[in-house]
C-alpha cells in the first residue's frame, strides 16, 4: 500500500486507500539498502527522507513527486519535498 520496491525503482503510495487523505510513516525498508520516512497530503507525497546503507543509485517515484534518481553514499540521508 505505502511502498513498492521489487524493481530498480522505489514507488511511494502505489495503492494507498482513498480514505487515507494524509499521513506519515517512518522506517519503511526498501530493496537496495534504503530506509524511508515520508508524509503525504491529499494523496500526494509532500516530504521523503531516504537513509542509505549502501553506495549506489536510488530512484523514487510517487504521486506529487517528480521522478528522482540520485547517487547515494552509505550512511547518508537525503530529503526531498
N, CA, C and O atoms as CSV, one atom per row, in Angstrom:
chain,resi,resn,atom,element,x,y,z
A,1,UNK,N,N,0.799,-1.204,0.000
A,1,UNK,CA,C,0.000,0.000,0.000
A,1,UNK,C,C,0.843,1.271,0.000
A,1,UNK,O,O,0.563,2.217,-0.737
A,2,UNK,N,N,1.880,1.280,0.838
A,2,UNK,CA,C,2.637,2.510,1.032
A,2,UNK,C,C,3.952,2.565,0.267
A,2,UNK,O,O,4.431,3.648,-0.068
A,3,UNK,N,N,4.541,1.395,-0.014
A,3,UNK,CA,C,5.837,1.377,-0.680
A,3,UNK,C,C,5.972,0.096,-1.485
A,3,UNK,O,O,5.548,-0.975,-1.050
A,4,UNK,N,N,6.562,0.217,-2.652
A,4,UNK,CA,C,6.816,-0.940,-3.507
A,4,UNK,C,C,8.243,-0.807,-4.047
A,4,UNK,O,O,8.624,0.235,-4.581
A,5,UNK,N,N,9.030,-1.889,-3.898
A,5,UNK,CA,C,10.420,-1.782,-4.344
A,5,UNK,C,C,10.920,-3.077,-4.970
A,5,UNK,O,O,12.072,-3.459,-4.758
A,6,UNK,N,N,10.084,-3.750,-5.729
A,6,UNK,CA,C,10.515,-5.010,-6.325
A,6,UNK,C,C,11.267,-4.830,-7.648
A,6,UNK,O,O,11.743,-5.808,-8.224
A,7,UNK,N,N,11.377,-3.601,-8.128
A,7,UNK,CA,C,12.187,-3.302,-9.317
A,7,UNK,C,C,13.293,-2.339,-8.896
A,7,UNK,O,O,13.536,-2.168,-7.701
A,8,UNK,N,N,13.952,-1.719,-9.839
A,8,UNK,CA,C,15.007,-0.757,-9.516
A,8,UNK,C,C,14.460,0.578,-9.022
A,8,UNK,O,O,15.226,1.450,-8.610
A,9,UNK,N,N,13.138,0.742,-9.061
A,9,UNK,CA,C,12.503,1.997,-8.662
A,9,UNK,C,C,11.714,1.775,-7.374
A,9,UNK,O,O,10.998,0.783,-7.233
A,10,UNK,N,N,11.857,2.717,-6.434
A,10,UNK,CA,C,11.049,2.684,-5.214
A,10,UNK,C,C,9.817,3.526,-5.481
A,10,UNK,O,O,9.920,4.723,-5.754
A,11,UNK,N,N,8.656,2.903,-5.404
A,11,UNK,CA,C,7.397,3.603,-5.644
A,11,UNK,C,C,6.710,3.884,-4.308
A,11,UNK,O,O,6.481,2.979,-3.506
A,12,UNK,N,N,6.390,5.156,-4.090
A,12,UNK,CA,C,5.710,5.563,-2.873
A,12,UNK,C,C,4.214,5.658,-3.132
A,12,UNK,O,O,3.793,6.136,-4.186
A,13,UNK,N,N,3.428,5.215,-2.198
A,13,UNK,CA,C,1.953,5.241,-2.245
A,13,UNK,C,C,1.377,4.556,-3.478
A,13,UNK,O,O,0.502,5.129,-4.127
A,14,UNK,N,N,1.830,3.349,-3.829
A,14,UNK,CA,C,1.310,2.704,-5.027
A,14,UNK,C,C,-0.151,2.280,-4.910
A,14,UNK,O,O,-0.835,2.152,-5.925
A,15,UNK,N,N,-0.640,2.061,-3.694
A,15,UNK,CA,C,-2.025,1.605,-3.527
A,15,UNK,C,C,-2.616,2.094,-2.208
A,15,UNK,O,O,-3.313,1.352,-1.516
A,16,UNK,N,N,-2.333,3.337,-1.871
A,16,UNK,CA,C,-2.856,3.878,-0.618
A,16,UNK,C,C,-4.382,4.046,-0.732
A,16,UNK,O,O,-4.871,4.546,-1.746
A,17,UNK,N,N,-5.136,3.632,0.297
A,17,UNK,CA,C,-6.600,3.788,0.248
A,17,UNK,C,C,-7.008,5.261,0.160
A,17,UNK,O,O,-6.357,6.124,0.749
A,18,UNK,N,N,-8.055,5.538,-0.553
A,18,UNK,CA,C,-8.534,6.913,-0.735
A,18,UNK,C,C,-8.903,7.551,0.604
A,18,UNK,O,O,-8.813,8.769,0.763
A,19,UNK,N,N,-9.315,6.732,1.555
A,19,UNK,CA,C,-9.710,7.240,2.868
A,19,UNK,C,C,-8.519,7.795,3.656
A,19,UNK,O,O,-8.709,8.571,4.593
A,20,UNK,N,N,-7.316,7.414,3.291
A,20,UNK,CA,C,-6.124,7.921,3.970
A,20,UNK,C,C,-5.659,9.190,3.266
A,20,UNK,O,O,-4.648,9.178,2.563
A,21,UNK,N,N,-6.390,10.278,3.452
A,21,UNK,CA,C,-6.112,11.548,2.774
A,21,UNK,C,C,-4.719,12.075,3.084
A,21,UNK,O,O,-4.040,12.637,2.225
A,22,UNK,N,N,-4.312,11.880,4.331
A,22,UNK,CA,C,-2.988,12.331,4.708
A,22,UNK,C,C,-2.412,11.400,5.759
A,22,UNK,O,O,-3.134,10.666,6.433
A,23,UNK,N,N,-1.093,11.450,5.883
A,23,UNK,CA,C,-0.449,10.595,6.861
A,23,UNK,C,C,1.057,10.663,6.742
A,23,UNK,O,O,1.609,11.419,5.943
A,24,UNK,N,N,1.704,9.856,7.556
A,24,UNK,CA,C,3.162,9.771,7.500
A,24,UNK,C,C,3.578,8.402,8.012
A,24,UNK,O,O,2.835,7.742,8.737
A,25,UNK,N,N,4.766,7.990,7.626
A,25,UNK,CA,C,5.297,6.690,8.021
A,25,UNK,C,C,6.805,6.854,8.191
A,25,UNK,O,O,7.446,7.641,7.495
A,26,UNK,N,N,7.348,6.095,9.127
A,26,UNK,CA,C,8.796,6.144,9.372
A,26,UNK,C,C,9.350,4.729,9.376
A,26,UNK,O,O,8.717,3.796,9.870
A,27,UNK,N,N,10.538,4.590,8.818
A,27,UNK,CA,C,11.261,3.340,8.933
A,27,UNK,C,C,10.894,2.237,7.967
A,27,UNK,O,O,11.200,1.074,8.232
A,28,UNK,N,N,10.244,2.556,6.847
A,28,UNK,CA,C,9.947,1.519,5.857
A,28,UNK,C,C,11.224,1.136,5.121
A,28,UNK,O,O,11.970,2.000,4.660
A,29,UNK,N,N,11.467,-0.160,5.015
A,29,UNK,CA,C,12.674,-0.654,4.339
A,29,UNK,C,C,12.361,-0.967,2.878
A,29,UNK,O,O,11.320,-1.542,2.558
A,30,UNK,N,N,13.278,-0.579,2.008
A,30,UNK,CA,C,13.139,-0.848,0.577
A,30,UNK,C,C,14.368,-1.615,0.105
A,30,UNK,O,O,15.434,-1.532,0.715
A,31,UNK,N,N,14.213,-2.352,-0.973
A,31,UNK,CA,C,15.341,-3.080,-1.549
A,31,UNK,C,C,16.466,-2.120,-1.907
A,31,UNK,O,O,16.232,-0.955,-2.228
A,32,UNK,N,N,17.673,-2.624,-1.847
A,32,UNK,CA,C,18.835,-1.812,-2.184
A,32,UNK,C,C,19.496,-1.195,-0.965
A,32,UNK,O,O,20.492,-0.483,-1.095
A,33,UNK,N,N,18.950,-1.463,0.235
A,33,UNK,CA,C,19.544,-0.923,1.453
A,33,UNK,C,C,19.072,0.465,1.817
A,33,UNK,O,O,19.856,1.278,2.307
A,34,UNK,N,N,17.799,0.748,1.586
A,34,UNK,CA,C,17.248,2.068,1.873
A,34,UNK,C,C,16.168,1.980,2.948
A,34,UNK,O,O,15.386,1.030,2.991
A,35,UNK,N,N,16.144,2.992,3.812
A,35,UNK,CA,C,15.084,3.152,4.795
A,35,UNK,C,C,14.432,4.495,4.513
A,35,UNK,O,O,15.116,5.506,4.361
A,36,UNK,N,N,13.093,4.502,4.442
A,36,UNK,CA,C,12.385,5.724,4.064
A,36,UNK,C,C,11.423,6.183,5.141
A,36,UNK,O,O,10.749,5.385,5.792
A,37,UNK,N,N,11.381,7.493,5.306
A,37,UNK,CA,C,10.373,8.176,6.106
A,37,UNK,C,C,9.694,9.123,5.124
A,37,UNK,O,O,10.374,9.831,4.381
A,38,UNK,N,N,8.358,9.146,5.109
A,38,UNK,CA,C,7.700,10.099,4.217
A,38,UNK,C,C,6.319,10.455,4.726
A,38,UNK,O,O,5.734,9.747,5.545
A,39,UNK,N,N,5.812,11.572,4.218
A,39,UNK,CA,C,4.469,12.021,4.561
A,39,UNK,C,C,3.737,12.396,3.285
A,39,UNK,O,O,4.350,12.662,2.250
A,40,UNK,N,N,2.408,12.412,3.379
A,40,UNK,CA,C,1.597,12.752,2.224
A,40,UNK,C,C,0.357,13.504,2.680
A,40,UNK,O,O,-0.072,13.398,3.829
A,41,UNK,N,N,-0.202,14.261,1.756
A,41,UNK,CA,C,-1.416,15.031,1.993
A,41,UNK,C,C,-2.214,15.017,0.706
A,41,UNK,O,O,-1.659,15.240,-0.370
A,42,UNK,N,N,-3.503,14.759,0.802
A,42,UNK,CA,C,-4.397,14.680,-0.352
A,42,UNK,C,C,-3.874,13.678,-1.390
A,42,UNK,O,O,-4.009,13.897,-2.593
A,43,UNK,N,N,-3.280,12.585,-0.917
A,43,UNK,CA,C,-2.801,11.527,-1.801
A,43,UNK,C,C,-1.482,11.799,-2.506
A,43,UNK,O,O,-1.052,11.000,-3.338
A,44,UNK,N,N,-0.828,12.923,-2.185
A,44,UNK,CA,C,0.440,13.272,-2.841
A,44,UNK,C,C,1.563,13.330,-1.805
A,44,UNK,O,O,1.367,13.818,-0.692
A,45,UNK,N,N,2.725,12.835,-2.179
A,45,UNK,CA,C,3.887,12.857,-1.294
A,45,UNK,C,C,4.311,14.304,-1.074
A,45,UNK,O,O,4.446,15.068,-2.030
A,46,UNK,N,N,4.523,14.680,0.195
A,46,UNK,CA,C,4.944,16.047,0.497
A,46,UNK,C,C,6.418,16.111,0.888
A,46,UNK,O,O,7.111,17.069,0.547
A,47,UNK,N,N,6.896,15.097,1.601
A,47,UNK,CA,C,8.295,15.038,2.030
A,47,UNK,C,C,8.739,13.591,2.092
A,47,UNK,O,O,7.978,12.721,2.516
A,48,UNK,N,N,9.971,13.329,1.670
A,48,UNK,CA,C,10.536,11.984,1.779
A,48,UNK,C,C,12.005,12.100,2.181
A,48,UNK,O,O,12.754,12.907,1.631
A,49,UNK,N,N,12.397,11.279,3.148
A,49,UNK,CA,C,13.792,11.184,3.562
A,49,UNK,C,C,14.254,9.758,3.328
A,49,UNK,O,O,13.612,8.805,3.770
A,50,UNK,N,N,15.371,9.619,2.631
A,50,UNK,CA,C,15.953,8.310,2.308
A,50,UNK,C,C,17.265,8.177,3.061
A,50,UNK,O,O,18.153,9.020,2.934
A,51,UNK,N,N,17.381,7.116,3.846
A,51,UNK,CA,C,18.641,6.797,4.520
A,51,UNK,C,C,19.225,5.594,3.805
A,51,UNK,O,O,18.543,4.588,3.612
A,52,UNK,N,N,20.487,5.694,3.413
A,52,UNK,CA,C,21.116,4.650,2.616
A,52,UNK,C,C,22.162,3.884,3.422
A,52,UNK,O,O,22.964,4.478,4.143
A,53,UNK,N,N,22.140,2.553,3.288
A,53,UNK,CA,C,23.175,1.734,3.917
A,53,UNK,C,C,24.209,1.283,2.884
A,53,UNK,O,O,25.213,0.663,3.236
A,54,UNK,N,N,23.965,1.592,1.622
A,54,UNK,CA,C,24.869,1.220,0.527
A,54,UNK,C,C,25.160,2.433,-0.342
A,54,UNK,O,O,24.438,3.429,-0.303
A,55,UNK,N,N,26.208,2.337,-1.114
A,55,UNK,CA,C,26.511,3.358,-2.109
A,55,UNK,C,C,25.929,2.886,-3.431
A,55,UNK,O,O,26.123,1.734,-3.820
A,56,UNK,N,N,25.217,3.766,-4.125
A,56,UNK,CA,C,24.611,3.384,-5.395
A,56,UNK,C,C,23.633,4.428,-5.884
A,56,UNK,O,O,23.638,5.568,-5.419
A,57,UNK,N,N,22.796,4.033,-6.823
A,57,UNK,CA,C,21.791,4.927,-7.394
A,57,UNK,C,C,20.431,4.563,-6.831
A,57,UNK,O,O,20.042,3.395,-6.835
A,58,UNK,N,N,19.708,5.563,-6.347
A,58,UNK,CA,C,18.352,5.372,-5.830
A,58,UNK,C,C,17.390,6.108,-6.750
A,58,UNK,O,O,17.648,7.240,-7.159
A,59,UNK,N,N,16.275,5.453,-7.072
A,59,UNK,CA,C,15.249,6.065,-7.918
A,59,UNK,C,C,13.924,6.047,-7.167
A,59,UNK,O,O,13.508,5.012,-6.646
A,60,UNK,N,N,13.268,7.199,-7.118
A,60,UNK,CA,C,11.985,7.338,-6.427
A,60,UNK,C,C,10.913,7.820,-7.384
A,60,UNK,O,O,11.175,8.614,-8.287
A,61,UNK,N,N,9.698,7.325,-7.171
A,61,UNK,CA,C,8.520,7.821,-7.884
A,61,UNK,C,C,7.355,7.827,-6.909
A,61,UNK,O,O,7.317,7.033,-5.969
A,62,UNK,N,N,6.427,8.705,-7.133
A,62,UNK,CA,C,5.225,8.735,-6.316
A,62,UNK,C,C,4.355,9.908,-6.717
A,62,UNK,O,O,4.833,10.855,-7.341
A,63,UNK,N,N,3.079,9.851,-6.362
A,63,UNK,CA,C,2.176,10.950,-6.706
A,63,UNK,C,C,2.623,12.244,-6.026
A,63,UNK,O,O,2.920,12.269,-4.832
A,64,UNK,N,N,2.664,13.308,-6.813
A,64,UNK,CA,C,3.080,14.602,-6.297
A,64,UNK,C,C,4.588,14.776,-6.231
A,64,UNK,O,O,5.078,15.804,-5.764
A,65,UNK,N,N,5.325,13.777,-6.696
A,65,UNK,CA,C,6.786,13.796,-6.637
A,65,UNK,C,C,7.320,13.545,-8.038
A,65,UNK,O,O,7.015,12.518,-8.644
A,66,UNK,N,N,8.111,14.469,-8.557
A,66,UNK,CA,C,8.736,14.223,-9.859
A,66,UNK,C,C,9.645,13.014,-9.714
A,66,UNK,O,O,10.242,12.833,-8.653
A,67,UNK,N,N,9.773,12.174,-10.749
A,67,UNK,CA,C,10.701,11.042,-10.658
A,67,UNK,C,C,12.108,11.549,-10.316
A,67,UNK,O,O,12.623,12.479,-10.937
A,68,UNK,N,N,12.707,10.911,-9.315
A,68,UNK,CA,C,14.012,11.335,-8.822
A,68,UNK,C,C,14.994,10.178,-8.960
A,68,UNK,O,O,14.669,9.036,-8.638
A,69,UNK,N,N,16.178,10.476,-9.434
A,69,UNK,CA,C,17.264,9.497,-9.498
A,69,UNK,C,C,18.504,10.198,-8.956
A,69,UNK,O,O,18.887,11.254,-9.461
A,70,UNK,N,N,19.134,9.623,-7.933
A,70,UNK,CA,C,20.281,10.279,-7.320
A,70,UNK,C,C,21.275,9.247,-6.797
A,70,UNK,O,O,20.912,8.112,-6.489
A,71,UNK,N,N,22.524,9.662,-6.705
A,71,UNK,CA,C,23.584,8.810,-6.174
A,71,UNK,C,C,23.591,8.901,-4.661
A,71,UNK,O,O,23.446,9.985,-4.096
A,72,UNK,N,N,23.761,7.756,-4.001
A,72,UNK,CA,C,23.800,7.735,-2.542
A,72,UNK,C,C,25.146,7.233,-2.059
A,72,UNK,O,O,25.871,6.542,-2.774
A,73,UNK,N,N,25.454,7.594,-0.847
A,73,UNK,CA,C,26.637,7.084,-0.160
A,73,UNK,C,C,26.170,6.417,1.123
A,73,UNK,O,O,25.249,6.895,1.786
A,74,UNK,N,N,26.813,5.307,1.466
A,74,UNK,CA,C,26.453,4.573,2.683
A,74,UNK,C,C,26.507,5.495,3.898
A,74,UNK,O,O,27.465,6.246,4.080
A,75,UNK,N,N,25.472,5.428,4.718
A,75,UNK,CA,C,25.412,6.200,5.950
A,75,UNK,C,C,24.851,7.598,5.799
A,75,UNK,O,O,24.754,8.320,6.791
A,76,UNK,N,N,24.478,8.007,4.595
A,76,UNK,CA,C,23.966,9.354,4.364
A,76,UNK,C,C,22.441,9.364,4.260
A,76,UNK,O,O,21.819,8.350,3.943
A,77,UNK,N,N,21.849,10.534,4.534
A,77,UNK,CA,C,20.405,10.746,4.403
A,77,UNK,C,C,20.158,11.831,3.359
A,77,UNK,O,O,20.944,12.766,3.206
A,78,UNK,N,N,19.038,11.677,2.643
A,78,UNK,CA,C,18.675,12.615,1.578
A,78,UNK,C,C,17.201,12.954,1.738
A,78,UNK,O,O,16.369,12.057,1.881
A,79,UNK,N,N,16.870,14.241,1.715
A,79,UNK,CA,C,15.489,14.686,1.910
A,79,UNK,C,C,15.020,15.448,0.679
A,79,UNK,O,O,15.742,16.280,0.129
A,80,UNK,N,N,13.771,15.141,0.251
A,80,UNK,CA,C,13.158,15.794,-0.895
A,80,UNK,C,C,11.757,16.263,-0.519
A,80,UNK,O,O,11.057,15.610,0.254
A,81,UNK,N,N,11.357,17.405,-1.078
A,81,UNK,CA,C,9.995,17.922,-0.859
A,81,UNK,C,C,9.335,18.208,-2.179
A,81,UNK,O,O,8.187,18.649,-2.212
